[in-house]
Amino acid sequence: MPGLLWEEKVRSRLAELPRFIYEASIPITGWQVANAAWDQRSVPNFGPEELKPFELGDRWGGPNQWRWFLAKCTIPQDWEGEKVAVYLFFGREGEWEATSSEALLYVDGKALQGLDTRHQEAVLPAEYVQGGRELDLAVKAFTGMNFKEGAFTQAKLVKINPAAEEFYYLLRNAFRAALTLDKKDPVFVKVAQFIDQALLVVDYRKPGSKAFYASVAQALEKLKKDLSSIPASELRPVVVGVGHSHIDVAWLWQLHHTREKCSRTFSTALRLMEQYPEFVYIQSQAQLYKFIKEDYPEIYQRIKEQVAAGRWEVNGGMWVEADCNVTSGESLVRQLLFGTRFFEKEFGVKYNTLWLPDVFGYSWALPQIIKKSGLDYFMTIKISWSQFNRFPYDTFRWRGIDGTEVLTHFITTKNRPDDWAYTYNGFTDADVVKSTWDNYQQKDINNLLLSAYGWGDGGGGVTREMLENARAMKYLHFMPEFRLGKAGDFFEELDAAVTDDPRLPVWHGELYLELHRGTYTSQGRNKRANRKSEFLLSNAELYSSLAYALVPGFSYPHEEINRAWELVLLNQFHDIIPGSSIGAVYEDSQQQYAEIKRLGTRVLEEAANALISEMDVEAGELVVFNPLSWKRSDLVLMPWRDELEGAVVVDENGSRHPIQRTEVEGEAKAIFWVEDVPAKGYKVLRVEKSVASGPTMRVTTSSMENDFFLLTLDEYGRLSRIYDKVNQREVLAPGTVGNALIAFEDKPANWDAWDIDIFYQDKFWEITDLREAKVLENGPEKAAIGLQWQFMDSTINQKIILYRRVPRIDFETEVDWHEHQVLLKVAFPVNVYTNKATYDIQFGNVERPTHWNTSWDYARFEVVGHKWADLSQRDYGVSLLNDCKYGHDIKDNVMRLTLLKSGILPDPNADQGLHRFTYSLYPHAGSWYEGKTVQEAYSLNNPLFAVPAAKAGAGRLPRTFGLVGNLKEGIVLETVKKAEDTDDLILRFYEYGGGTVKADITPNLPVKELTVVDLMERPLNEAVEQGQLTFTPYEIHSVKVVLDR
């Protein structure tokens, strides 16, 4: 057993040893400072008037500012060939490196590495360490995002004693490893003895002398030899360590800050590779590579060289590490498509893993998307953050909505034993490496684990300390083996080890994170812009594809479309679209969404007009476009023109429908009915003058009635009755009111913008201060009443809308919101009895319980849904649709949609100001499937639109056209686009009803060949027999259409 006060003694020695790692040091003085711009990527030539003297310790700049610091230093003659570093301390002790001062060090005009509170020394390359050589140092420094002045406090040239450095890290890791063992364990006794014996060799009589350093070298060799004598167990687990720096594309900083974080983090990784040949680094996000390619081409070229050498791992899959809750199915496909194409084009690599360590939950659709994108594996740690339940597995097969399975592994590293959750910002200390094994839950089937080490979130990445720890681990055979390697290789080895093991568990369902539920709602304007952008680009691609196939000479606008898609994908990063970034990020986002709208609208207009130019159409006629995949009889909305007053539209059958003037979001619009517009096609209508049509519905400020519904409003503007006349059902539960707007106190225990905690329901206020109610319109197709409520400092204006021919109730809402930490929901207690609700998700839907029987049930008190949620019993149900909202809670028979969140951190002004959104109530007979909820939700989100013909067309295209006939029930044609690398078209279908369907998918185009491809547009060995494909439940099929041109 070790002697008395052994731990205290060793800790004391470990505390003093680091100061002897620097054998000598020389102050670097004569610093000068100059103003800098964030986008300066090389050292400017400054004039004397631009430079000012700077004394170390002086404060500089203010929040969010850049400066250049310049000085010279000379390598002493007797340091030639030694291990020499420049030590520069930007920031303050204890500050978080992600938001503190950061810098990029240039030596003789070349970027060497990044500097921050975790990276203070830069070891100079050997060619710089020549006696008498003068070095020009330039530092591009950033004050940080912590709202403080910049700090620059230390600057020196240091000579490192390699033996002292190695001894310190070996001693430290041996000690920390020993402390993980039982003190009665013979290995502990032996290791303690070896540590004692090594310390006895160190001669402390003259610390820092030649004799001292000679004794340290002797102690190092003895400790190495002694520790190596402890044999490794045959059952010793292996932890594969991959160097990593999680870089949030935006969060507590803006995109331009991230571009600079990349330069610092990547240059540091490259410099470490020069010093540590065993070091391997992973970076997953294509967008970051594009940033560095544009900004720092020299760094990018060095990255490409290391990728080719096998030292830099390009793996991970997506354009950015995207949110998987709010992002649509097609957007998830594009994340992988754009990421894959960039990686293959730029680096010539193919990868195997979807790497999403920090995303706030994972859609049930993901396994199929992963596999059909050519990937085999999935990695995260985030589910370990769950509030109520510990996820039961760390290695498992994740079975998706369609039955596809993907091998999944959770990193199980904890940096401290008491940490709540696993981390992707791991350390490499012996006890931390051991924690990866200790925390792992599948020890009975596997002993190969993964750890990602390096400072992250704000970048920074791996340190020399981490790599020295890793080297020390080679001598600790009684610990898990710590092997530096690649994530992709790890997964292949893991797959070979567990794939045939019947004990490998399967998780069937979504990977729901029991935390960060507010991210379904925070920063509502961005979520609206995302939804609108996704549909706009889908329509732009569809009609550009039709024009490309049908209009001679039309050039598909691939560059513009992909530029818009890149901006959409960028803003789906897992701290942007969830609403968890600072306010400045959303100012940038709104500008980018405006650019997406500009690009998408222009592309759509050009494609529509190109098609119209070839149609059998006369000037002034209207062309109605149907972007959905079924024939539609529906309302059309278009900009109002005075010549439409008193007019009707007339189709080829002579059917006449009046044009009504209406108002949407403050703009005058024309609305009219059209019948049988073909799927993914168009229909031409004549416009004729007619006698004005009168109202078809009965409307007052207290009641509304059409052929579908009878609505009654109480004195507070709530719906006291919704009677379904078609199905002869009371929609609301007895004694309740619908469309009840409820405000809840929203003060979560942590993570303000991210979280809604279960206790939010303890305090609430129903909004009943009705200030105004009036009939706004009552025309031949649409009737609306306007309501205005006041709540505290906020105003809610809403139109309740009924239609003559559409069997749903729309609630078109405009909120001027000025509350903080208040959650706004709308509630409908419906007259339906069931124990489960159904929610729209990517490429399908998911059922979740409406009860709180278990902790797994009540943990889902707030869940994500896309275009609709439904509560149905066998014969009847109610769907709640929306055009841009995602947060839902349905308990028992009460359906609630979350409308606004308005947190205060990290953005104190989150969700303040104007919001527009529409939600709809859609009662129906039967289930959601029988009631055609999917079709109605798509119609709300992607209405028919009309374009007037400016002149007569060439007549080569018919007056009515559909890309596909009526597809079999249960099939959606989600996407029509041009292939990325060929002149063919890509059609993407999915089955949404949970059944097996054989469908004719042949498009009404001149087709030479139909080929089934994967989501990356690579051919599969599946045949399209006689134009038909069989879909299993929730299956996605992509088809390449080779045109006969």
BADOPA-365915 format. One record per residue (C-alpha): x, y, z; residue in one letter. Coordinates in steps of 0.5 Angstrom, whole numbers, padded with zeros to 4 digits, always signed. Each point is the difference from the previous one (the first is absolute). Layout:
BEGIN
XYZA ...
end
This chain:
BEGIN
+0000+0000+0000M +0002+0007-0001P +0003+0004+0006G -0003+0005+0004L -0003+0007-0004L +0002-0004-0007W -0005+0004-0004E +0001+0006+0003E +0008+0000-0001K -0002-0002-0007V -0005+0005-0001R +0006+0005+0002S +0005-0002-0005R -0005+0000-0005L -0002+0007+0001A +0007+0002+0000E +0003-0004-0006L -0003+0004-0005P +0004+0006+0001R +0006-0004-0002F -0002-0002-0007I +0002+0007-0002Y +0008-0001+0001E +0001+0008-0002A -0004+0006-0002S +0001+0006-0003I -0005+0006+0000P -0003+0002-0007I +0000+0008+0000T -0001+0006-0004G -0007-0002-0002W -0004+0005-0005Q -0008+0000-0001V -0004+0002-0006A -0007-0001-0002N -0003-0006-0004A -0005-0002-0004A -0003-0007+0001W +0001-0002-0007D +0007+0002+0000Q +0003-0007-0002R +0007+0002-0001S +0005+0005+0004V -0001+0007-0003P +0006+0005-0001N -0001+0005+0005F +0002+0007+0000G +0003+0003+0006P -0006+0004+0002E -0004-0006+0000E +0004-0003+0005L +0000+0002+0008K +0004-0003+0006P -0003-0006+0004F +0002-0002+0007E -0002-0007+0002L -0006+0001+0005G -0003+0006-0003D -0007-0001-0002R -0002+0000-0008W -0006+0001-0004G -0007-0001+0002G -0005-0006-0001P +0000-0003-0007N +0006+0004-0002Q +0007-0002-0004W +0007+0002+0001R +0007-0001-0003W +0005-0001+0005F +0008+0000-0003L +0006-0002+0003A +0007-0003-0001K +0004-0005+0003C +0007-0003-0001T +0002-0008+0002I +0006+0000+0004P +0006-0003-0003Q +0000-0006+0006D -0007-0001-0002W +0001-0003-0007E -0003-0007-0001G -0004+0001+0007E -0007-0001+0001K -0003+0007+0000V -0006+0003+0000A -0004+0007+0000V -0004+0001+0006Y -0005+0005+0000L -0006+0001+0004F -0006+0003-0003F -0007+0000+0005G +0000+0000+0007R +0001-0006+0005E -0006-0004+0001G -0004+0003-0006E -0004-0005-0005W +0004+0000-0006E -0006+0000-0005A -0001+0007+0002T +0006+0003+0003S +0006+0003-0004S +0002-0004-0006E +0006+0001-0005A +0004-0003-0006L +0007+0000+0000L +0004+0002-0006Y +0008-0001+0000V +0004+0003-0005D -0007+0001-0004G -0003-0007+0000K -0006-0002+0005A +0003-0005+0005L -0005-0002+0005Q -0006+0003+0004G +0000+0003+0007L -0005+0000+0005D +0000-0001+0008T +0001-0008-0002R +0005+0001-0005H +0006+0005+0003Q +0006-0003-0003E +0002-0001-0007A +0006-0005-0001V +0004+0003-0006L +0002-0004-0006P +0007-0003+0000A +0002+0005-0006E -0002+0006+0004Y +0005-0002+0006V +0006+0002-0002Q +0005+0004+0004G +0000+0007-0001G -0006+0000-0005R -0005+0006+0001E -0007-0002+0000L -0006+0005-0002D -0006-0002+0004L -0007+0003-0002A -0006-0002+0004V -0007+0002-0003K -0004+0000+0007A -0008+0000+0001F -0002+0003+0007T -0006-0005+0000G -0007-0001+0001M +0000+0001+0008N -0001+0008+0000F +0006+0001+0003K +0007+0004-0003E +0005-0005-0003G +0006-0002+0005A +0007-0002-0002F +0004-0001+0006T +0006-0004-0002Q +0005-0001-0005A +0006-0004+0000K +0005-0005-0004L +0001-0006+0004V +0004-0006-0001K -0003-0007+0002I +0003-0005+0004N -0003-0006-0004P +0002-0005+0006A -0003+0004+0005A -0006+0001-0004E -0001-0008-0001E +0002-0001+0007F -0006+0005+0002Y -0005-0003-0004Y +0002-0008+0001L +0000+0002+0008L -0007+0003+0000R -0003-0005-0004N +0003-0006+0004A -0003+0004+0006F -0007+0001-0003R +0000-0007-0002A +0002-0003+0006A -0006+0004+0004L -0005-0003-0004T +0002-0007+0003L -0002-0003+0006D +0006+0001+0005K +0000-0007+0002K +0001-0002-0007D +0007-0002-0001P +0001+0004-0007V -0002+0006+0005F +0006-0002+0005V +0005-0001-0006K -0002+0006-0004V +0001+0004+0007A +0006-0003+0001Q +0003+0002-0007F -0002+0007+0001I +0003+0001+0007D +0007-0004-0003Q +0000+0005-0006A -0001+0006+0004L +0006-0002+0005L +0004+0000-0007V -0001+0008-0001V +0005+0004+0003D -0004+0006+0003Y +0007+0003+0003R +0001+0005-0005K -0007+0000-0004P +0001+0003-0007G +0008-0002+0000S +0003-0005-0005K +0000-0005+0005A -0007+0001+0002F -0002-0001-0008Y +0005-0006+0000A -0004-0003+0006S -0007+0001-0003V +0003-0004-0007A +0002-0006+0005Q -0007+0000+0003A -0004+0000-0006L +0004-0006-0003E -0001-0003+0007K -0007+0001+0000L -0001-0002-0007K +0003-0007+0001K -0003-0001+0007D -0007+0002-0003L +0001-0005-0006S +0001-0006+0004S -0007+0000+0002I -0003-0005-0005P -0006+0002-0004A -0006-0004+0001S -0003-0004-0006E -0007+0003+0001L +0003+0007+0000R -0005+0004-0003P +0002+0005-0006V -0002+0007+0000V +0001+0003-0007V +0002+0008+0001G -0002+0005-0006V +0003+0007+0001G -0006+0004-0001H -0003+0008+0001S -0007+0001-0001H -0001+0006-0003I -0007+0003+0001D -0001+0004-0007V -0004+0005+0004A -0002+0001+0007W +0003+0005+0005L +0004+0003-0006W -0002+0001-0008Q +0002-0003-0006L +0006+0004-0001H +0002-0001+0006H +0000-0008-0001T +0004+0001-0007R +0005+0003+0005E +0000-0006+0005K +0001-0005-0006C +0006+0004-0002S +0003-0001+0008R -0003-0007+0001T +0003-0003-0007F +0006+0003+0000S +0001-0002+0008T -0001-0007-0003A +0004+0000-0005L +0006+0002+0004R -0001-0005+0005L +0000-0005-0006M +0007+0002-0001E +0002-0001+0007Q -0004-0007+0001Y +0000-0004-0005P -0005-0005+0003E -0005+0006+0001F -0006-0001-0005V -0006+0006+0000Y -0007-0001-0002I -0004+0006-0003Q -0007-0001-0002S -0003+0006-0003Q +0000+0001-0008A -0002+0008+0001Q +0007+0001+0005L +0004-0003-0006Y -0003+0005-0005K +0001+0006+0005F +0007-0002+0001I +0001-0001-0008K -0002+0007-0001E +0003+0003+0006D +0007-0003+0001Y +0002-0004-0007P +0007-0002+0003E -0003-0003+0006I -0005-0004-0004Y +0005-0003-0004Q +0004-0002+0006R -0007-0004+0002I +0000-0003-0007K +0007-0003+0001E -0002-0003+0007Q -0006-0003-0003V +0004-0003-0005A +0005-0002+0005A -0006-0004+0004G +0002+0005+0006R -0007+0005-0001W -0006-0004+0000E -0006+0003-0004V -0006-0004+0003N -0007+0002+0002G -0004+0001-0005G -0004+0007+0000M +0001+0007-0003W -0001+0002+0007V -0001-0004+0006E -0008+0001-0001A -0005+0000+0005D -0005-0006-0001C -0006+0002+0003N -0002+0006-0004V +0004-0001-0006T -0005-0003-0006S +0001-0007-0003G +0003+0003-0006E +0004+0004+0003S +0004-0005+0004L +0001-0004-0007V +0003+0007-0002R +0004+0000+0006Q +0003-0006-0002L +0000+0001-0008L +0004+0006+0001F +0005-0002+0005G +0001-0007-0004T +0001+0004-0006R +0005+0005+0003F +0004-0005+0003F +0001-0005-0006E +0001+0006-0004K +0005+0004+0004E +0004-0006+0004F -0002-0006-0004G -0003-0004+0006V -0006-0004+0002K -0002+0000+0007Y -0004-0005+0004N -0003+0004+0006T -0005+0005+0001L +0003+0004+0006W -0005+0004+0004L +0003+0000+0007P -0004+0007+0002D -0007-0001-0003V -0006+0001+0004F -0003-0006-0002G -0001-0005-0006Y -0005-0001-0004S -0003-0007-0001W +0001+0001-0008A +0008+0000+0001L +0002-0007-0001P -0003-0001-0007Q +0003+0007-0002I +0006-0002+0003I +0000-0007-0004K -0002+0003-0006K +0005+0005+0000S +0005-0005+0000G +0002+0000+0007L +0000-0006+0005D +0001+0003+0007Y -0002+0006+0005F +0003+0003+0006M -0002+0005+0005T +0000+0001+0007I -0006+0005+0001K -0005-0005+0002I +0004-0001+0007S -0002+0007+0002W -0007-0002+0001S -0004+0002+0006Q -0004-0005+0002F +0002-0007-0003N +0007-0003-0001R +0000-0003-0007F +0001-0007+0001P +0006-0001-0005Y +0006+0003-0003D +0001-0005-0006T -0006-0003-0004F -0004+0000-0006R -0004+0006-0001W -0006-0002-0004R -0004+0005-0004G -0007+0002-0002I +0001-0005-0006D +0003-0006+0003G +0007+0002-0002T +0006-0001+0005E +0006+0004+0002V +0006-0002+0004L +0000+0006+0006T +0005+0001+0005H +0000+0005+0005F +0007+0003+0003I +0000-0001+0007T +0005+0004+0003T -0001+0005+0006K +0006+0005+0002N -0002+0000+0007R -0003-0006+0004P -0006+0004+0002D -0002+0003-0007D -0007-0001-0002W +0001-0002-0007A +0005-0003-0005Y +0004+0005-0004T +0003+0001-0007Y +0005+0005+0003N +0004-0005+0004G +0007+0000+0003F +0005-0006+0000T +0002+0000+0007D +0001-0007+0002A -0006+0000+0005D -0005+0003-0006V +0002-0005-0005V -0002-0005+0006K -0006+0003+0001S -0002-0001-0007T +0000-0008+0001W -0003+0001+0007D -0006+0004-0003N -0001-0005-0005Y -0006-0005+0000Q +0001-0005-0005Q +0006-0003+0003K -0003-0007-0001D +0001+0001-0007I +0005+0004-0002N +0007+0003+0003N +0001+0005-0006L -0002+0007+0002L +0001+0007-0003L +0002+0007+0003S +0000+0007-0004A +0005+0004+0004Y +0002+0008-0001G -0003+0006+0002W -0006+0002-0003G -0007+0004-0001D +0004+0006-0002G +0006-0004-0003G +0007+0000+0002G +0000-0008+0000G +0006-0004+0002V +0006+0002+0005T +0007-0002+0000R -0002-0002+0007E -0005-0005-0002M +0005-0003-0005L +0005-0001+0005E -0005-0003+0005N -0002-0005-0006A +0008-0002-0001R +0000-0001+0008A -0006-0005-0001M +0005-0005-0004K +0003-0002+0007Y -0006-0001+0004L -0002-0007-0002H -0005-0001+0006F -0004+0006-0003M -0004-0001-0006P +0004+0001-0007E +0000+0007-0002F +0001-0001-0008R +0000+0006-0004L -0004-0001-0007G -0006+0002-0004K -0007+0000+0001A -0002-0004-0006G +0005-0005+0001D -0003-0001+0007F -0007-0001-0002F +0003-0006-0006E +0003-0003+0006E -0006+0000+0005L -0004-0002-0006D +0004-0006-0001A +0000-0002+0008A -0007+0001+0001V -0004-0001-0006T -0002-0007+0001D -0001+0000+0007D -0007-0002+0002P +0001+0004+0006R +0001+0007-0004L -0007+0004+0002P -0004+0003-0005V -0004+0007+0002W -0006+0001-0004H -0002+0007+0000G +0002+0007+0000E +0006+0002+0004L -0004+0005+0004Y +0004+0005+0004L -0003+0001+0007E +0003+0007+0000L +0000+0007-0004H -0007-0001-0002R -0001+0008-0001G +0005-0001-0006T -0007-0002-0004Y -0002+0007+0001T +0005+0005+0002S +0001+0006-0005Q -0006-0002-0004G +0002+0005-0006R +0005-0004-0002N -0004-0007+0000K -0005+0004-0004R +0005+0002-0005A +0003-0007+0000N -0007-0003-0002R -0001+0005-0005K +0007-0001-0003S -0001-0008+0000E -0006+0001-0004F +0002+0005-0005L +0006-0003-0002L -0004-0007-0001S -0005+0004-0005N +0006+0004-0003A +0003-0007-0002E -0006-0003-0002L -0002+0005-0005Y +0007+0001-0002S +0001-0008-0001S -0007+0001-0005L +0003+0006-0004A +0006-0004-0001Y -0003-0006-0002A -0006+0003-0004L +0003+0007-0003V +0005+0000-0005P +0006+0004+0002G -0001+0001+0007F +0006-0001+0005S -0001-0003+0007Y +0002+0006+0005P +0004-0005+0004H +0005+0005+0003E -0005+0004+0002E -0004-0005+0003I +0006-0003+0004N +0002+0006+0002R -0007+0001+0003A +0000-0007+0003W +0007+0001+0003E -0003+0006+0004L -0006-0004+0002V +0005-0006+0003L +0005+0005+0003L -0006+0003+0004N -0002-0007+0002Q +0006+0000+0005F -0002-0003+0007H +0001+0007+0003D -0003+0004-0005I -0007-0003-0002I -0001-0003+0007P +0000+0008+0002G +0005-0001+0005S +0005+0005-0003S +0002+0008+0002I -0005+0005-0003G +0005+0002-0005A +0000-0007-0003V -0007+0001-0002Y +0001+0007-0003E +0005-0004-0005D -0005-0005-0001S -0006+0004-0002Q +0005+0003-0005Q +0002-0007-0003Q -0008-0002+0000Y -0001+0007-0004A +0005-0002-0005E -0003-0008+0000I -0007+0004-0002K +0003+0004-0005R +0004-0006-0003L -0006-0005+0000G -0005+0005-0002T +0004+0002-0006R +0001-0007-0002V -0007-0002+0001L -0003+0006-0004E +0005-0001-0006E -0002-0008+0000A -0007+0002+0000A +0000+0005-0005N +0005-0004-0005A -0006-0006+0001L -0005+0005-0002I +0003+0003-0006S +0000-0007-0003E -0008-0001+0002M -0006+0000-0003D -0002+0006+0003V -0002+0007-0001E +0002+0007+0003A -0003+0001+0006G -0002-0007+0002E +0002-0003+0006L +0004-0006+0001V -0001-0003+0007V +0006-0005+0002F -0001-0005+0005N +0006-0002+0003P -0002-0006+0004L -0001-0008-0002S -0007+0000-0001W -0005+0003-0004K -0003+0006+0004R -0007+0003+0000S +0002+0006+0004D +0000+0007+0001L +0005+0005-0003V +0004+0006+0003L +0003+0005-0005M +0002+0007+0001P -0006+0005-0001W -0001+0004-0007R -0006+0005-0001D -0002-0004-0006E -0002-0006+0004L -0006+0004+0003E -0006-0003-0002G +0003-0006-0004A +0000-0007+0000V +0005-0006-0002V -0003-0005-0005V +0003-0006-0002D +0000-0005-0006E -0006-0003+0003N -0004+0007+0000G +0000+0000+0008S +0000+0007+0002R +0002+0002+0007H +0000+0007+0003P +0007+0004+0002I -0001+0003+0007Q +0005+0005+0002R +0003-0001+0007T +0006+0002+0004E +0005-0004+0003V +0006+0002+0004E -0002+0008-0002G +0000-0002-0007E -0006+0000-0005A -0001-0007-0003K -0004-0003-0005A -0003-0007+0002I -0004-0004-0004F -0002-0008-0001W +0003-0004-0005V -0002-0007-0001E +0004-0006-0002D +0007+0003-0001V +0005-0006-0002P +0005-0003+0005A +0007+0004-0001K -0003+0004-0006G -0004+0006-0002Y -0007+0002-0003K -0002+0006-0004V -0006+0004+0002L -0004+0005-0004R -0001+0007+0004V -0007+0003-0002E -0004+0005+0003K -0007-0002+0004S -0005+0002+0004V +0003+0001+0007A -0001-0006+0005S -0003+0001+0007G +0002-0003+0007P -0001-0008+0000T +0001+0000+0008M -0004+0003+0006R +0005+0004+0004V -0001+0004+0006T +0005+0002+0006T -0002-0006+0004S -0002-0005-0005S +0003-0003-0007M -0004-0005-0004E +0002-0003-0007N -0002-0007-0003D +0005-0004+0005F +0000+0004+0007F -0004+0004+0004L +0004+0004+0005L -0002+0004+0006T +0005+0005+0004L -0001+0002+0007D +0001+0007+0003E +0008-0001+0000Y +0001-0002-0007G +0001-0008+0001R -0004-0005-0003L -0006-0002+0004S -0002-0005-0005R +0002-0003-0007I -0005-0005-0003Y +0002-0004-0006D -0006+0000-0004K +0002-0005-0005V +0002-0006+0005N -0005+0003+0005Q +0005+0000+0006R +0001+0005+0006E +0008+0002-0001V +0001+0002+0006L +0000-0004+0007A -0006+0002+0004P +0000+0006+0004G +0007+0003-0003T +0002+0005-0005V +0004+0000-0006G +0006+0005-0003N +0001+0001+0007A +0007+0005+0000L +0004-0002+0007I +0006+0003+0002A +0004-0003+0005F +0006+0002+0004E +0006-0003-0003D +0006+0000+0005K +0004-0006-0001P +0005-0002+0005A +0006+0000-0005N +0001+0002-0008W -0005+0005-0001D -0001+0000-0007A +0001-0007-0001W -0005-0003+0006D -0007-0001+0002I -0001-0003+0006D -0005-0004+0003I -0002+0004+0005F -0002+0006-0005Y -0007-0002+0001Q -0001+0002+0007D -0001+0007-0002K -0004+0003-0005F -0005+0005-0003W -0005-0001-0005E +0000+0006-0005I -0007+0003+0001T +0001+0007-0001D -0004+0001-0006L +0000+0007-0003R -0003-0001-0007E -0004-0005-0004A -0003+0002-0007K -0002-0003-0006V +0006+0001-0005L -0003-0003-0006E -0006-0005-0003N +0001-0002-0007G -0002-0005-0005P +0007-0004+0002E +0002+0002+0007K -0003+0003+0006A +0004+0003+0006A -0001+0003+0007I +0006+0004+0003G +0002+0000+0007L +0004+0004+0004Q +0003-0002+0007W +0005+0004+0005Q +0004-0004+0004F +0005+0004+0005M +0004+0004-0005D -0002-0004-0006S -0005+0000-0005T -0003-0006-0004I -0004+0001-0006N -0004-0006-0003Q -0004-0002-0006K -0005-0006+0001I -0001-0002-0007I -0005-0005-0003L +0000-0002-0008Y -0006-0001-0004R +0003-0007-0003R +0006-0001+0005V -0002-0005+0006P +0005+0004+0005R +0000+0006+0005I +0006+0004-0001D +0003+0005+0005F +0004+0005-0003E +0004+0003+0005T +0004+0006+0001E +0004+0002+0007V +0004+0006+0002D +0003-0003+0006W +0004+0003+0006H +0000-0005+0005E +0006-0003+0003H +0000-0007+0003Q -0007-0002-0002V -0002-0005-0004L -0006+0000-0005L -0004-0006-0002K -0007-0001-0003V -0005-0005+0003A -0005-0005-0003F -0004-0005+0005P -0003-0004-0005V -0005-0005+0000N +0004-0006-0002V +0002-0006+0005Y +0007-0004-0002T +0006-0001+0004N +0005+0002-0006K +0001+0006-0004A +0003+0000-0007T +0005+0005-0002Y +0003+0002-0007D +0008-0001-0001I +0005+0000-0005Q -0003-0005-0006F -0005-0003+0005G -0003+0000+0007N +0000-0002+0007V -0004-0002+0005E +0001+0002+0007R -0004-0001+0007P -0005+0005+0002T +0000-0003+0007H +0006+0001+0006W +0000-0007+0002N +0008-0001+0001T +0005+0005+0000S +0002-0002-0007W -0007+0003-0002D +0000+0007+0004Y +0007+0001-0002A -0004+0001-0007R -0004+0006+0003F +0002+0004-0006E +0002-0003-0007V +0001+0002-0007V -0004-0001-0006G +0000+0004-0007H -0006+0001-0004K -0005-0003+0005W -0002-0004+0006A -0006-0004+0001D -0005-0003+0005L -0004-0006-0003S -0005-0005+0003Q -0002-0006-0005R -0006+0004-0003D +0002+0007+0001Y +0006+0005+0001G +0003+0007+0000V +0006+0003-0003S +0004+0006+0002L +0004+0003-0006L +0005+0005+0000N +0004+0004-0005D +0006+0001+0004C +0000-0002+0007K +0003-0007+0003Y -0001+0000+0007G -0006-0004+0002H -0003-0003+0007D -0006-0005+0000I -0002-0003+0006K -0007-0004+0001D -0005+0004-0005N +0004+0007+0000V +0004+0002-0006M +0004+0006+0001R +0005+0003-0005L +0006+0004+0003T +0000+0007-0004L +0005+0004+0004L +0006-0001+0005K +0003+0007+0001S +0006-0002+0004G +0006+0005+0003I +0006-0004-0001L +0004+0000-0004P -0004+0005-0004D -0004+0005+0005P -0004+0002-0006N -0002-0007-0002A -0007+0000-0004D -0001+0008+0001Q -0004+0003-0005G -0005-0002-0006L -0002-0007-0001H -0004-0003-0005R -0003-0007+0000F -0006-0005-0002T -0002-0006+0003Y -0007-0004-0002S -0005-0004+0003L -0001-0006-0004Y -0006-0005+0002P -0001-0006-0004H -0003-0007+0000A +0004-0006+0001G +0008+0000+0002S +0004+0006-0003W +0002-0005-0006Y -0007-0001-0001E -0002+0008+0001G +0006+0002-0005K +0003+0004+0005T +0007-0001-0003V -0003+0003-0007Q -0003+0006+0004E +0006+0002+0004A +0004+0000-0007Y -0005+0005-0003S +0000+0004+0006L +0008+0001+0000N +0000+0000-0008N -0006+0003-0003P -0002+0000-0007L +0003+0006-0004F -0002+0004-0006A +0004+0004-0005V -0003+0004-0005P +0003-0001-0008A +0003+0007-0002A -0001-0002-0007K -0003-0006-0004A +0004-0007+0000G +0003-0004-0006A -0005-0005+0001G +0005-0006+0001R -0002-0002+0007L -0007-0002+0001P -0005+0005+0005R +0000-0006+0005T +0006-0004+0002F +0002-0004+0006G +0007-0003+0001L -0003-0006+0003V -0007-0003+0000G -0004-0001+0006N +0005-0004+0005L -0002-0006+0004K -0003+0002+0006E +0006+0000+0005G +0005+0003-0004I +0003+0007+0000V +0005+0003-0006L +0004+0004+0005E +0005+0003-0005T +0001+0001-0007V +0007+0002-0002K +0006+0000-0005K +0005-0005+0001A +0006+0003+0003E +0005-0003-0005D -0004-0002-0006T -0005+0003-0005D -0006-0005+0004D -0005+0002+0005L -0001-0003+0007I -0007-0002+0002L +0000-0001+0008R -0006-0004+0003F -0002-0003+0006Y -0006-0004+0003E -0003+0004+0006Y -0006-0005+0003G +0004-0006+0002G -0002-0004-0005G +0003-0004-0006T -0002+0003-0007V +0002-0001-0007K -0001+0006-0004A +0001+0002-0007D +0006+0006+0001I +0001+0001-0008T +0000+0008-0001P -0004+0003-0006N +0007+0001-0004L +0003-0002-0005P +0004-0006+0004V +0006-0004-0003K +0001-0004+0007E -0002+0000+0007L +0005-0002+0005T +0000-0001+0008V +0005+0004+0003V +0002+0001+0007D +0000+0007+0004L +0006+0002-0003M -0002-0001-0007E +0004-0007-0001R -0003-0006-0003P -0003-0005+0003L -0001-0007-0002N -0008+0001+0000E -0004-0001-0006A -0006+0005-0002V -0004-0005-0003E -0005+0002-0005Q +0000+0007+0003G -0002-0003+0007Q +0004+0000+0007L -0002-0003+0006T +0000+0004+0007F +0000-0004+0006T -0002+0004+0006P +0003+0007+0001Y +0005-0001-0006E +0004+0005-0004I +0001-0001-0007H +0004+0004-0005S +0000-0001-0007V +0004+0003-0005K -0004+0002-0007V +0005-0001-0006V -0004+0005-0005L -0001-0002-0007D +0002+0007-0003R 
end
